[in-house]
């Protein structure tokens, strides 16, 4: 009986823990979504931000912001010039993509086959949450089997005689 109560407490505790984890994840996602970008960046900060999102065509695995290459310096100057002319960050990125292709972007584009990079984590997290909920529900519904008198199968007369004989033999063999 104690094991049954303990099993129920464990099942409820696991449900509470899962719900708490889901709530914490939702709060973290909401904070990230609400935070957004600060629109009051200086021009140098805007140049840095845009350049950080572009690969240097010469340097391997460096952004235009981090690259010491002359081409990266020219690209930073071009970004600053376009910002002074009033172009938006998206227009500047689009111009570099038109000139160098999608490979100039540090992050893959969110359309076409590359869009799977953005969609796949959500699908995996959703599937994981669904599986977790299904398992917790299954575990919380499963009764824990306790051997007891109500689970006992009645013995036939011949089985009862065999058990009594075996017990009698064991008692005879016991040292006194």
Order of alpha helices (4+ residues) and beta strands (2+ residues): alpha-alpha-alpha-alpha-alpha-alpha
